[in-house]
Amino acid sequence: MSRPPRLETHEAHQPPFSPTLLETPRVRLCLPGPDAALRALTYVKENREHLSPFEPERPPDFYTLDYWRMRLEQDREDFVEDRALRMVLMPRGAAPALAPIIGSVSFTQFRRGPLQICELGYGLDHRWQGQGIMTEALQAAIPFVFDRLGFHRIQANHLPENKRSAATLRRLGFSVEGYARDFLRIHGQWRDHVLTALIAPEKPSRR
């Protein structure tokens, strides 16, 4: 079974609570520890109205500091145990120890064996929309998931009216594979979803 790369900092001077897994020209994709809980809480609170129409209902303690301390610790454990990879986005213009969290990219429901499939989810701060940030981040994250983590297929689903997400997935090469009725309970209601997927590119054969 393919194992995740060793959890370590991207650079020698990188603080241990916020390891950078990937970098793009404008953002860092990080797997933060519990010390980043306040920044994570700030992100979800400031984007609650923006993101909640596209997300499942949250537990009562979701908007608390204790929840995010436990959640970020669990996220690290899930990565080490090959269950999921949940990263946050931070702008590169600020020091990692101080940079705000401006988004998230998650690969979850790892299924190994003959399947080698995971599920993609993402969200972006409303103030950073329309700048190509999420496309840029996913262009770095997807090759990492295919090449470093060894997955063959990434699945992503979106609400039919979420044209912005549909356009992002289309730019990244995802293909529509179906339409599922009452697929997920979103914002208190069962909602239809468009089903898409991306297959890992074939590696050139060795001669």
C-alpha positions in Angstrom: 0.0 0.0 0.0 1.3 3.5 -0.9 2.2 5.5 2.2 2.1 9.2 2.7 5.4 11.1 2.6 7.0 11.8 6.0 5.4 14.7 7.8 8.1 17.3 8.0 8.6 21.0 7.4 9.2 22.4 3.9 12.3 24.4 5.0 14.6 24.2 8.0 13.3 27.4 9.4 9.7 26.6 9.0 7.9 26.5 12.4 6.8 22.9 13.4 3.1 23.7 13.9 2.6 24.8 10.3 4.5 22.6 7.9 4.3 23.6 4.3 3.6 20.7 2.0 3.3 22.6 -1.2 3.9 26.1 -2.6 2.6 28.0 -5.6 3.5 31.6 -6.6 0.8 33.0 -4.4 -0.1 30.5 -1.7 1.3 27.9 0.7 -0.7 24.6 1.2 -0.1 23.6 4.8 -1.0 20.9 7.2 -1.2 23.0 10.4 -1.2 21.8 14.0 -3.4 22.8 16.9 -1.5 26.1 17.4 -3.2 27.3 14.2 -6.7 26.8 15.7 -7.4 30.5 16.2 -6.6 31.2 12.6 -8.8 28.3 11.4 -11.7 29.5 13.6 -11.3 33.0 12.3 -11.5 31.7 8.7 -14.7 29.6 9.2 -16.4 32.4 11.2 -15.7 35.1 8.7 -16.8 32.8 5.8 -19.8 31.2 7.5 -22.4 33.1 5.4 -20.4 32.6 2.2 -19.7 28.9 2.5 -22.7 27.4 4.4 -25.0 27.2 1.4 -22.6 24.7 -0.1 -21.7 22.7 3.0 -23.3 20.1 5.2 -24.7 21.2 8.5 -22.0 21.7 11.1 -21.9 20.3 14.7 -22.8 22.8 17.4 -19.2 23.2 18.5 -17.8 23.7 15.0 -17.4 27.5 15.6 -15.3 27.0 18.8 -11.6 27.1 19.5 -11.7 23.7 21.2 -13.2 22.1 18.1 -10.4 23.4 15.9 -7.7 22.4 18.3 -9.0 18.8 18.2 -9.8 18.9 14.5 -6.3 20.1 13.4 -4.7 17.4 15.6 -7.0 14.8 14.0 -6.2 16.1 10.5 -2.5 15.4 11.1 -3.3 11.9 12.4 -5.5 11.2 9.4 -2.6 12.1 7.1 -0.1 10.0 8.9 -2.5 7.0 9.0 -3.3 7.4 5.3 -7.0 8.3 5.8 -7.2 11.8 4.4 -5.2 15.0 3.6 -6.7 18.2 4.7 -4.6 21.3 3.9 -5.2 25.0 4.4 -4.2 27.8 2.1 -2.0 30.7 3.4 -0.8 33.7 1.3 2.9 33.6 0.6 3.3 37.3 1.3 3.1 36.7 5.1 5.3 34.6 7.5 3.8 31.1 7.9 3.5 31.6 11.7 1.4 34.7 11.2 -0.3 34.2 7.8 -4.1 34.1 7.8 -5.9 31.0 6.6 -7.7 31.9 3.4 -9.0 28.6 2.2 -8.9 24.8 2.4 -8.2 21.9 0.1 -9.2 18.4 1.3 -8.7 14.9 -0.1 -10.7 12.5 2.0 -12.2 9.0 2.1 -9.0 7.4 1.0 -9.7 4.0 -0.6 -6.7 1.9 -1.4 -6.4 -1.6 -2.8 -7.7 -2.0 -6.4 -9.6 1.3 -6.2 -7.0 4.0 -5.3 -9.7 6.7 -5.1 -10.2 9.8 -2.9 -12.7 12.7 -2.7 -11.8 16.3 -3.3 -13.3 19.2 -1.5 -12.3 22.9 -1.2 -13.3 26.3 0.0 -12.0 29.8 -0.4 -12.3 33.0 1.6 -14.9 35.3 0.0 -12.3 38.1 -0.2 -10.0 36.0 -2.4 -12.6 34.9 -4.9 -12.2 35.6 -8.6 -8.4 35.6 -8.7 -7.7 32.1 -9.8 -6.3 31.2 -6.3 -8.1 27.9 -6.0 -7.2 26.8 -9.5 -3.6 27.6 -8.7 -3.6 25.7 -5.4 -5.3 22.6 -7.0 -2.8 22.6 -9.9 -0.2 21.9 -7.2 -2.2 19.6 -5.0 -3.5 17.2 -7.6 -0.1 16.1 -9.0 1.0 15.6 -5.3 -2.0 13.3 -4.7 -1.4 11.4 -7.9 2.4 11.2 -7.9 3.3 11.2 -4.2 0.3 9.6 -2.6 -0.3 7.2 -5.5 -4.0 7.7 -6.2 -5.5 6.8 -9.6 -8.7 8.7 -9.4 -10.0 11.9 -7.7 -13.7 12.4 -7.4 -15.4 15.8 -6.9 -19.1 16.7 -6.7 -20.8 20.0 -6.8 -24.3 21.5 -6.6 -25.8 22.1 -10.1 -26.0 25.9 -9.5 -22.4 26.2 -8.3 -21.1 27.5 -11.6 -17.8 28.8 -10.1 -16.9 25.3 -8.8 -18.0 23.7 -12.0 -15.7 26.0 -14.0 -12.8 25.3 -11.7 -13.1 21.6 -12.0 -13.5 21.9 -15.8 -10.3 23.9 -16.0 -8.5 21.2 -14.1 -9.6 18.5 -16.5 -12.4 16.9 -14.4 -15.0 15.1 -16.5 -18.7 15.0 -15.6 -19.7 11.4 -15.0 -23.3 11.7 -13.8 -26.0 13.4 -11.8 -27.1 12.1 -8.4 -30.4 13.0 -6.9 -30.6 13.8 -3.2 -26.9 13.0 -3.0 -25.9 15.0 0.1 -27.7 16.9 2.8 -26.5 20.5 2.4 -27.6 23.4 4.5 -30.4 21.3 6.0 -31.8 19.9 2.7 -31.1 16.9 0.5 -29.5 18.2 -2.7 -28.7 16.9 -6.1 -25.1 16.9 -7.2 -23.1 16.8 -10.4 -20.5 14.0 -10.2 -17.1 14.5 -11.7 -13.8 12.8 -11.7 -10.2 13.1 -12.8 -8.0 10.1 -13.7 -4.2 10.1 -13.1 -2.3 10.6 -16.4 -0.6 7.5 -17.7 3.1 7.4 -16.9 5.3 6.8 -20.0 6.4 3.2 -20.2 10.0 2.4 -19.5 12.0 0.7 -22.3 
